[in-house]
């Protein structure tokens, strides 16, 4: 809770730096740390986009809830696995809890690898697996009402 982050730390990934955190409110962008061998660096920011619901009007914000200890554990395991398989130097995942208004970011994924291909592949894989496996739920808050976003059933093999 509060304004600080939950979880995190470094380690895993066969020497890669692993940084996973949950933060209250929008995720701020931060530069990845410099890695001397890092030839490919990818940063992905997922933002709340403008949308209009046929019944409830304009989207105001997304509200995220999580089973925090489990979300950090799963994010850490995913990050370490992806770092190992793509031979990365850094994997950072920061995800919002609470309210994220339109235009603000709810997730930051950063990866640094020796080459661009593994960095691009790893970033996309992290987002795909995060959405399938991490216990974070999204509620859409509209001008006139709220709806829960249908998430994928948690896939243990993701």
C-alpha positions in Angstrom: 0.0 0.0 0.0 0.9 3.7 0.3 2.8 5.6 -2.4 5.8 3.3 -2.5 6.4 0.1 -4.3 5.9 -3.5 -3.2 8.3 -6.3 -3.7 11.2 -6.1 -6.1 14.8 -6.7 -5.6 17.4 -8.1 -7.9 18.8 -11.5 -8.7 17.9 -14.5 -10.7 18.3 -14.7 -14.5 21.7 -16.2 -14.4 23.3 -12.9 -13.5 20.6 -10.7 -15.0 19.3 -7.8 -12.9 15.6 -8.5 -12.1 13.5 -5.6 -10.9 9.8 -6.2 -10.4 7.5 -3.9 -8.4 3.9 -2.9 -7.9 3.2 0.8 -7.4 0.1 2.8 -6.4 -1.3 4.8 -9.2 0.3 5.5 -12.6 3.7 4.0 -13.4 6.4 6.6 -13.9 8.9 6.1 -16.8 12.5 5.5 -15.7 15.6 5.0 -17.7 17.0 1.5 -17.6 20.5 1.3 -16.0 23.4 1.4 -18.4 24.8 -2.1 -19.2 28.2 -2.1 -20.9 27.3 -5.3 -22.9 23.8 -4.1 -23.6 23.4 -3.6 -27.4 19.6 -3.9 -27.4 17.3 -2.1 -25.0 13.5 -2.2 -25.2 11.1 -0.1 -23.1 7.3 -0.7 -23.3 4.8 1.5 -21.6 1.2 0.3 -21.5 -1.2 3.3 -21.2 -4.9 3.7 -20.5 -6.3 4.8 -23.9 -9.4 6.8 -24.6 -12.5 4.6 -25.2 -16.2 4.9 -25.3 -18.6 2.2 -24.1 -22.0 1.9 -25.8 -23.9 2.0 -22.5 -21.5 3.6 -20.0 -20.0 6.5 -22.0 -16.4 7.6 -21.9 -13.7 5.7 -20.0 -12.3 7.7 -17.1 -9.7 5.3 -15.6 -8.7 1.8 -15.1 -8.5 0.4 -11.5 -6.1 -2.4 -10.8 -6.3 -4.9 -7.9 -3.9 -7.7 -7.2 -3.0 -10.5 -4.8 0.2 -8.6 -4.1 2.5 -11.2 -2.7 1.5 -13.7 -5.4 1.8 -11.1 -8.2 5.4 -10.3 -7.1 6.3 -14.0 -6.8 4.9 -14.8 -10.3 6.4 -11.6 -11.9 9.8 -12.5 -10.4 9.6 -16.1 -11.7 8.5 -14.9 -15.2 11.3 -12.3 -15.3 13.9 -14.8 -14.3 12.7 -17.3 -16.8 12.6 -14.8 -19.6 16.1 -13.5 -18.6 17.5 -17.0 -18.7 15.9 -18.0 -22.0 16.8 -14.8 -23.8 20.2 -14.3 -22.1 19.3 -10.9 -20.9 21.2 -8.4 -18.7 18.1 -6.7 -17.2 14.4 -7.4 -16.9 12.3 -4.7 -15.2 8.5 -4.9 -14.7 6.6 -2.2 -12.8 2.8 -2.5 -12.7 0.2 -0.2 -11.2 -2.3 -0.9 -8.4 -5.2 1.4 -7.9 -6.4 4.1 -10.3 -4.7 4.9 -13.7 -6.5 7.7 -15.6 -6.7 7.9 -19.4 -3.3 8.8 -20.9 -1.3 7.5 -17.9 0.8 4.3 -17.8 -0.2 1.1 -15.9 2.8 -1.1 -16.9 6.4 -0.6 -17.7 8.5 -3.5 -19.1 12.1 -2.9 -19.9 14.6 -5.5 -21.1 18.3 -5.1 -22.0 20.1 -7.8 -24.0 23.3 -8.1 -26.0 21.4 -7.9 -29.3 18.1 -6.3 -30.4 16.3 -9.5 -31.4 16.2 -11.1 -27.9 15.3 -7.7 -26.4 12.3 -7.3 -28.7 11.2 -10.9 -28.3 11.6 -10.9 -24.6 9.6 -7.7 -24.1 6.6 -9.0 -26.1 6.8 -12.4 -24.4 6.8 -10.7 -20.9 3.6 -8.8 -21.7 1.9 -11.9 -23.2 2.8 -14.0 -20.2 2.1 -11.3 -17.6 -1.5 -10.9 -18.9 -2.1 -14.7 -18.8 -0.5 -15.6 -15.5 -0.1 -12.7 -13.0 -3.0 -12.3 -10.5 -3.8 -8.6 -11.4 -7.4 -7.7 -12.2 -8.6 -4.6 -14.1 -11.8 -2.7 -13.6 -12.9 -0.2 -16.2 -14.5 3.0 -14.7 -16.8 4.8 -17.1 -18.7 8.1 -16.8 -21.8 6.0 -16.0 -20.8 2.8 -14.2 -17.9 0.3 -14.0 -17.2 -3.0 -15.6 -14.6 -5.7 -14.9 -12.4 -6.5 -17.9 -12.6 -10.2 -18.9 -9.2 -11.5 -18.3 -7.9 -14.8 -19.6 -8.3 -17.7 -17.2 -4.9 -18.0 -15.4 -2.8 -20.3 -17.5 -0.3 -22.2 -15.3 1.8 -23.0 -18.5 2.2 -19.4 -19.6 
